Amino acid sequence: MCIGLRVKVEMVLYHKITDQVMQTHFVNTHGTKKKLDYCEQIRLEVPEYFYLLGIIYNDNLHLHNNIDITNPLAIKLSNLTIRQMIVDLFN
């Protein structure tokens, strides 16, 4: 699910970009936060919750020292506000 959130955020933004050169730059930019920032630089509206969902999609992708993040991630995903943001993203 965490990777799916990241892919969906990036896909939504990619489809907002109408210029092919800018789309290529977007694809070649590494890191979702940098892609969000790039979209703002080219004057696309980036919903704030795309940044906020980073607490979900970044956790699973950046494990350190084989630490189990299942419980902290489950707590975040049980938060009603976070759940609504995820629903909004996929609608």
PAZAPA-4460 file (N, C-alpha, C; in steps of 0.05 Angstrom, whole numbers, plus 32768, in hexadecimal, padded with zeros to 4 digits):
% residues 91
    n_x    n_y    n_z   ca_x   ca_y   ca_z    c_x    c_y    c_z   seq   type   mol
   8010   7FE8   8000   8000   8000   8000   8011   8019   8000     1      M     A
   8027   8019   800E   8038   8031   8010   8043   8039   7FF5     2      C     A
   804C   8025   7FE6   8057   802A   7FCB   8040   8033   7FB9     3      I     A
   8029   8027   7FBC   8012   802F   7FAC   800A   804C   7FB0     4      G     A
   800C   8056   7FC8   8007   8072   7FCE   801A   8084   7FBF     5      L     A
   8033   807D   7FC1   8048   808D   7FB4   8044   808E   7F96     6      R     A
   803E   8076   7F8A   803A   8075   7F6D   8021   8086   7F65     7      V     A
   800C   8084   7F75   7FF3   8093   7F6E   7FF8   80B1   7F70     8      K     A
   8006   80BA   7F85   800C   80D7   7F87   801B   80E0   7F6F     9      V     A
   8030   80D1   7F68   8040   80D9   7F51   8031   80D8   7F37    10      E     A
   801F   80C4   7F34   8010   80C1   7F1B   7FFC   80D8   7F18    11      M     A
   7FEF   80E0   7F2E   7FDC   80F6   7F2D   7FEA   810F   7F24    12      V     A
   8002   8114   7F2F   8010   812D   7F28   801B   812B   7F0B    13      L     A
   8025   8114   7F03   802F   8111   7EE8   801A   8117   7ED4    14      Y     A
   8001   810E   7ED8   7FEC   8113   7EC5   7FE2   8130   7EC5    15      H     A
   7FE9   8140   7ED9   7FE3   815C   7ED9   7FF6   816C   7EC8    16      K     A
   800D   8161   7EC3   8022   816F   7EB3   801B   816B   7E95    17      I     A
   8018   8181   7E87   8010   8180   7E6B   8027   8181   7E58    18      T     A
   803E   818B   7E60   8055   818E   7E4F   8066   8175   7E51    19      D     A
   806D   816A   7E3A   807C   8151   7E39   8098   8154   7E45    20      Q     A
   80A5   816A   7E41   80C0   816F   7E4C   80BE   816F   7E6A    21      V     A
   80AA   817C   7E75   80A6   817E   7E92   809F   8163   7E9D    22      M     A
   8090   8153   7E8E   808A   8137   7E97   80A3   8127   7E99    23      Q     A
   80B5   812A   7E85   80CE   811B   7E86   80DF   8124   7E9D    24      T     A
   80E0   813E   7EA3   80EF   8147   7EBA   80E3   813C   7ED4    25      H     A
   80C9   813B   7ED5   80BB   8130   7EED   80C3   8113   7EF1    26      F     A
   80C2   8103   7EDC   80C9   80E6   7EDD   80E6   80E3   7EE6    27      V     A
   80F8   80F4   7EDC   8114   80F1   7EE2   811C   80FD   7EFD    28      N     A
   8109   810A   7F0B   810F   8114   7F25   810C   80FD   7F39    29      T     A
   8120   80FA   7F4A   811F   80E4   7F5E   8114   80EF   7F79    30      H     A
   8101   80E0   7F84   80F6   80E7   7F9D   80DB   80F4   7F9A    31      G     A
   80C7   80EA   7FA7   80AC   80F5   7FA5   80AB   8111   7FAE    32      T     A
   80B8   8118   7FC5   80B7   8133   7FCF   80C3   8146   7FBA    33      K     A
   80D8   813E   7FAD   80E4   8150   7F98   80D1   8152   7F81    34      K     A
   80C2   813D   7F7A   80AF   813F   7F65   8098   8151   7F6C    35      K     A
   808F   8150   7F85   807A   8162   7F8F   8084   817F   7F8D    36      L     A
   809C   8184   7F96   80A8   819F   7F95   80AB   81A8   7F78    37      D     A
   80B3   8197   7F66   80B5   819E   7F4A   809A   81A7   7F3E    38      Y     A
   8085   8198   7F45   806B   819F   7F3C   8062   81BB   7F45    39      C     A
   8069   81C1   7F5E   8063   81DC   7F68   8074   81F1   7F59    40      E     A
   808C   81EA   7F52   809D   81FD   7F43   8092   8203   7F28    41      Q     A
   8085   81F0   7F1C   8079   81F5   7F01   805C   81FD   7F04    42      I     A
   8055   8205   7F1C   803B   8211   7F22   8023   81FF   7F1F    43      R     A
   8028   81E5   7F26   8011   81D3   7F28   8007   81D3   7F45    44      L     A
   7FEE   81D0   7F48   7FE3   81CE   7F63   7FE8   81B2   7F6F    45      E     A
   7FF6   81B2   7F85   7FFC   8198   7F92   7FED   8198   7FAD    46      V     A
   7FDA   8186   7FB0   7FCC   8185   7FC9   7FDF   8180   7FE0    47      P     A
   7FDA   818E   7FF6   7FEC   818C   800E   7FED   816F   8018    48      E     A
   7FD6   8161   8015   7FD6   8146   8020   7FE8   8133   8011    49      Y     A
   7FF0   813A   7FF9   8004   812A   7FEA   801E   8129   7FFA    50      F     A
   8026   8140   8006   803E   8142   8017   8039   8132   8031    51      Y     A
   8021   8136   803C   801B   812A   8056   801B   810B   8054    52      L     A
   8013   8100   803E   8013   80E3   803B   802F   80D8   803A    53      L     A
   8043   80E9   8038   805F   80E0   8039   8065   80D1   8052    54      G     A
   8056   80D6   8068   805B   80C7   8081   8054   80AA   807D    55      I     A
   8044   80A4   8069   803D   8088   8063   804F   807D   804E    56      I     A
   8050   808A   8037   805F   807D   8021   807D   807E   8024    57      Y     A
   8088   8090   8035   80A5   8090   803A   80AD   807C   804F    58      N     A
   809C   8076   8063   80A4   8063   8078   80AC   8048   806D    59      D     A
   809C   803D   805D   80A1   8022   8053   80B8   8021   8040    60      N     A
   80BE   8037   8033   80D3   8037   801E   80EE   803E   802A    61      L     A
   80EF   8046   8043   8109   804E   804F   810E   8040   8069    62      H     A
   810F   8026   8068   8115   8016   8081   8132   8018   8087    63      L     A
   8138   8019   80A1   8154   801A   80AA   8159   8005   80BF    64      H     A
   816F   7FF7   80BD   8177   7FE3   80D0   8162   7FCE   80D5    65      N     A
   8153   7FC6   80C1   813F   7FB1   80C2   812B   7FB6   80D9    66      N     A
   8124   7FCF   80DF   8111   7FD5   80F4   80F4   7FD0   80E9    67      I     A
   80E5   7FC2   80F9   80C9   7FBB   80F2   80B8   7FD4   80F7    68      D     A
   80AC   7FDE   80E1   809B   7FF6   80E3   807E   7FEF   80E2    69      I     A
   8077   7FD6   80E4   805B   7FCE   80E2   8048   7FDC   80F5    70      T     A
   804F   7FDD   810E   803E   7FEA   8122   803B   8008   811E    71      N     A
   8051   8017   811A   804E   8034   8115   803F   803A   80FC    72      P     A
   8043   802A   80E7   8034   802E   80CE   8016   8028   80D2    73      L     A
   8010   8013   80E1   7FF4   800C   80E6   7FE6   8022   80F6    74      A     A
   7FF4   802E   8108   7FE9   8044   8118   7FE3   805C   8106    75      I     A
   7FF5   8062   80F4   7FF0   8078   80E1   7FD9   8072   80CF    76      K     A
   7FD7   805A   80C5   7FC2   8052   80B3   7FA7   8050   80C0    77      L     A
   7FA6   804E   80DB   7F8D   804D   80E9   7F82   8069   80EE    78      S     A
   7F92   807E   80EA   7F89   8099   80EE   7F75   80A0   80D8    79      N     A
   7F5D   80AA   80E1   7F47   80B0   80CF   7F4E   80C6   80BB    80      L     A
   7F5E   80D9   80C2   7F66   80EE   80B0   7F78   80E3   809A    81      T     A
   7F8A   80D3   80A1   7F9C   80C6   808E   7F8C   80B4   807B    82      I     A
   7F7A   80A5   8086   7F69   8094   8076   7F59   80A4   8062    83      R     A
   7F4E   80BA   806A   7F3F   80CB   8058   7F50   80D7   8042    84      Q     A
   7F69   80DE   8048   7F7B   80E8   8034   7F80   80D3   801F    85      M     A
   7F83   80BA   8028   7F88   80A4   8015   7F6F   809F   8003    86      I     A
   7F58   80A1   800F   7F3F   809E   8000   7F3E   80B5   7FEB    87      V     A
   7F44   80CD   7FF3   7F43   80E4   7FE1   7F56   80E0   7FCA    88      D     A
   7F6E   80D6   7FCF   7F82   80D1   7FBB   7F78   80BE   7FA5    89      L     A
   7F6A   80A9   7FAE   7F62   8095   7F9B   7F46   809A   7F8E    90      F     A
   7F39   80B0   7F96   7F1F   80B7   7F8A   7F23   80CD   7F76    91      N     A
***
